Amino acid sequence: MFLLPLSLLLALPVAANTLYKCTDESGAVLLTNQKTTRKGCTVLSYQSPPPPPGGVVRQRPAAAPTPGDFPRVSSNEQRVRDGDRRAILDRELAIELQNAEKARKALQDAANQPADKLQPLRDTLALHERNVESLKKELGNLR
């Protein structure tokens, strides 16, 4: 059952990837995907064919090696930079935790408000909670 549709698909001719616009002597325009030897034909669009199924995947060319005169950072300097980054992320995390707590309190204080008034507060709380999670993840990725 499964092989029949597959065999039909394989039997289909490969679709042309070029679209031609041909104009004859009388001014009639013909759009076609068939290569033609007519005069007055121009290529409107060309699309490169997709890779063959199960075919070879092109490898990216190897990256050029780093030039010898490329500036290097000493390990001590890198540790200082990493420490600065950690301090910045810790500071941002503390601020986002405070903002999330303020948003949580504002939502609790407005609990008896109509639902349309509560949604912006819920959105703000959700934003701060996502920021906290992102910052924790980023801090976890540090060496």
N, C-alpha and C positions, 0 to 999 in steps of 0.2 A: 504494500500500500504506500509506503513512504518512498520507495524507489521510483515509482511512476512519475510523481511531480518533479523529483530530482532529475530524472532522465529527460523530461520535457524541458526543464530549465537549461540543461547542458546542451540541448539540441538547438536552442535559440541562437540566431546569429548575433555576433557581437555588435552592439549599437555603435554607430558612428559618433565621434566626439567633436566633429566639426560641422558648423552650420554655414551654408553658402547662400548668398543672395545673388541671383542671376537676373539680368534684364535683357530681353531680346530686342530685336530691331524695332518692333512695334511698341516697345515700352512696357510690355507685360512683365511683371515681377514674379519670379519663382524662388521660393525658399525651399532648400533641400539639405539633407544631410548626406547625400550621395556625391562622391567626387565626380566632377564633370569636366569635360574638355571644352565646354562652351566658352565663347568669349563674353566678356561683360560680367563675369562672376567674381565676387569678392567674398572673403572670409568674414563672417559676422562675429563668430565666436569659436573658440577652440578650448576644449577641456581635455587635459591629459587623462589617459585611461587609468582606471583603478589598478592596483597591483593584482596579480593573479592570485586566486585562492590557494592558500598553502604555498605560495611562491616565496621567493627569496626576499627577505626584508632588508632594505638598504641600511647599511651601517653608517653612522655619522663619521665624518673624517676625524682622525685622531686630533686632539687638541694640541696646539703648538706648545712646546715646552716653555716654561717661564724664562724670560731672558735673564742673563747673568746680572745685568745692571738694574733689574727690577728691585725697587725698595723692599727691604725685609724688615719685619718687626721682631725685636728681640722677645724671648719668652717672658722676660720680666715686664716689658711694655704690654704684651698681650694679657698677662695676668692683671695688670692695672686696669686695662680696658674692660676685661671681663668683670672685674670687681665693680667698676663704675656702672656697667650695664646691670649687674645684679642689684646695686643700690637704687638705680633708677626704677627698675621693675618692682622692687620691694616698696618704694615710695608710692608708685602708681597703684600697687595692690592695696596699700593702706588707705589711700584716698578713695578707691572704688569700694572698699569694704564700708567706709564711712558713708559714702553716697548711697550704697545699697541699704544700709541701716536707716538712713534718713527717709529714703523712699518707702521702706517697709513701714516706718512709723507714720508717714503721711497717709499711706493706704489704710492703716488701722484707724487713724483719726477720722478718715472720711468714710468709714464703713457704712454709715447710714445715708450716704448720698445716693442719688440715682446712678444706675449702671453706666450711663454715658459719661458721667463725671469721673467714675472710677477707672475706666479703660486707660486714659492717659497715665494715671498713676501706676497701673499694672504694667503698662508698656515701659515706663521709666524704670521700675523695679527689675523687669526682665532684662533690660539693657545692661544695668549695672551688674546683675548676676552673670550675664554672659561675659562681660568684661572681666569679672573676677575669675571665672573659669579659664578664660584665655590667658590671663596673666599668670595663673598658677601653672598652666601647661607650659608657658614660655619659661618660667622659672625652673620647671622640672627638666627642660631640655638643656639647661646650662650645664657645663662641665663642673 
